[in-house]
Amino acid sequence: MLWTKEALLALALYVQAVTAQPMACIAERESGFDAAVIGAAGEIGVVQWLPTTHEWLARLFRERADLGHPLWSLLADGVTLGNPVHDMLLAAWAMSEGYGRHWSTWRLCNER
C-alpha cells in the first residue's frame, strides 16, 4: 500500500494526540513523511528505524507493552519493519518508555 504524505501526517497527529509523543515532528524531520526512504546508515521508513534498533525495541514491546491499550493492541499480532503504521506505533511506544533519545531529532522535536 502506498501511503501519501497527508495520510502519514494524519496518522502521526493521531498517534501524537493519544500518546503525547512528538510523532509529527519526528516523522517530518526523519523522512519528510516518506515511508519508502532509506537512510545513509540503512535506516528504514517514516521514522528511520535502524533494523537492529527496531528488532530490539520490538522485542521489548512484546515483553512489556500493555496490549489492552487502544494503540498498542494494534501491534498484538507483530511489528513489521517498514510498515508505516507499525513503525510509528512502535516509535511512540518506545518514546513513551523513555527511548526517544534513539532518534537524532528527539531533542529538537521536544524543544517546541
C-alpha positions, 0 to 999 in steps of 0.5 A: 500500500502506498501511503501519501504524505497527508495520510502519514501526517494524519496518522502521526497527529493521531498517534501524537494526540493519544500518546503525547509523543512528538510523532509529527515532528519526528516523522517530518524531520526523519523522512519528510513523511516518506515511508519508502526512504532509506537512510545513509546508515540503512535506516528504514521508513517514516521514522528511520528505524535502524533494523537492529534498533527496531528488532530490539525495541520490538522485542521489548514491546512484546515483553512489556507493552500493555496490549489492552491499550487502544494503540498498542493492541494494534501491534498484538499480532507483530511489528513489521519493519517498514510498515508505516503504521507499525513503525510509528506505533512502535516509535511512540511506544518506545518514546513513551518508555523513555527511548526517544533519545534513539532518534537524532531529532528527539531533542529538537522535536521536544524543544517546541 
